[in-house]
C-alpha cells in the first residue's frame, strides 16, 4: 500500500499437529508525502479559455468540472446525464442529474477534446 507500512508478526504455532501459525497485521501511516499528478493547463470552450489547475487521472470513467469554472468558460450545456455516486465502503448510492459539456484541454503540445464533462453543482 502506498504511504503505509505493514508489520506482520507471528504470534506462535498451534498446539496441534497441523503446523498452523497465527499471524497478526497492523498498518501504520508512514511519513511519506502523497503527490497527485496536477498541472496548470489551458482549458478552452467554444467562446473563451482560461488557465487553471487540473488533476490528471488517466483511469477515470468520467471527467468533472466545477460550476465556477463552467461559468468562467461560458459553457453551454450539451445535455444532461444521470450518474450514481457512492463513497468507498459505503453501500448506498445516490443519483444525480448533471449537465454535460465539451471542452478542449491544451498542455504543452498535448491537445485533448474532452466530451461529456460533468458540471458539478
C-alpha positions in Angstrom: 0.0 0.0 0.0 1.4 3.4 -0.9 2.2 5.6 2.1 1.7 2.7 4.6 4.0 0.1 6.1 2.7 -3.2 7.3 4.2 -5.2 10.2 3.4 -8.9 10.2 4.4 -10.7 13.3 3.9 -14.5 14.0 2.3 -14.9 17.4 3.0 -18.7 17.7 2.2 -22.1 16.4 -0.8 -24.0 17.4 -0.6 -26.9 19.8 -2.0 -29.4 17.3 0.0 -31.3 14.6 -1.2 -29.1 11.7 1.7 -26.7 12.0 -0.7 -23.7 11.6 0.7 -20.3 12.5 -1.4 -17.4 13.8 -0.4 -14.0 12.2 -1.4 -10.5 13.2 -1.1 -7.5 10.9 -1.0 -3.8 11.8 -0.9 -0.8 9.5 0.8 2.4 10.4 0.8 5.6 8.4 4.3 6.4 7.1 5.6 9.9 7.0 5.8 9.9 3.2 4.2 12.6 1.0 1.5 11.7 -1.4 1.8 13.5 -4.7 -1.0 14.0 -7.2 -0.5 14.5 -10.9 -1.5 18.1 -11.4 -0.7 20.8 -13.9 -1.6 24.3 -15.0 -3.2 24.0 -18.4 -5.3 26.0 -20.8 -9.0 24.9 -20.9 -10.9 26.1 -23.9 -14.6 26.3 -24.7 -16.1 27.5 -27.9 -16.0 31.1 -26.8 -13.2 31.5 -24.3 -10.3 29.9 -22.5 -8.7 30.1 -19.0 -5.5 28.8 -17.5 -6.3 26.7 -14.4 -5.1 23.9 -12.2 -6.2 20.4 -13.3 -5.9 17.0 -11.8 -4.8 14.3 -14.3 -6.1 10.8 -13.9 -5.9 8.6 -16.9 -8.0 5.8 -15.3 -11.2 7.8 -14.8 -14.5 6.9 -16.3 -15.8 10.4 -16.3 -14.4 13.9 -16.1 -15.7 16.7 -13.9 -15.6 20.4 -13.8 -16.8 22.9 -11.1 -19.7 25.2 -11.7 -17.4 28.1 -11.2 -15.1 27.0 -14.0 -18.0 26.3 -16.3 -19.3 29.8 -15.6 -15.9 31.4 -16.3 -15.7 29.4 -19.6 -19.3 30.4 -20.5 -20.0 26.8 -21.1 -23.4 25.9 -22.6 -25.0 22.6 -21.5 -24.8 19.9 -24.2 -27.4 17.8 -22.4 -27.8 16.0 -19.1 -26.9 12.6 -17.7 -27.8 10.7 -14.6 -24.8 9.3 -12.7 -24.7 7.2 -9.5 -22.3 8.3 -6.8 -21.1 6.3 -3.8 -18.1 6.6 -1.4 -15.6 3.9 -0.6 -17.0 1.4 1.8 -20.5 3.0 1.7 -23.1 0.5 0.4 -25.6 3.3 -0.5 -25.6 5.2 -3.8 -27.2 8.5 -4.7 -28.2 9.5 -8.2 -27.6 13.0 -9.6 -28.6 14.6 -12.9 -25.7 16.7 -14.1 -25.3 19.0 -17.1 -22.7 17.9 -19.7 -20.5 20.0 -21.9 -17.4 19.7 -24.1 -14.0 21.4 -23.5 -10.6 21.3 -25.0 -7.5 20.9 -22.8 -4.1 22.2 -24.0 -0.9 21.4 -22.1 2.4 21.9 -23.8 1.9 20.2 -27.2 -0.9 17.9 -26.0 -4.4 18.9 -27.1 -7.3 16.8 -25.8 -11.0 17.1 -26.6 -13.0 16.1 -23.5 -16.6 15.5 -24.3 -19.3 14.7 -21.8 -17.5 16.5 -19.0 -19.9 16.7 -16.0 -20.6 20.1 -14.4 -20.7 19.7 -10.6 -23.3 21.9 -8.8 
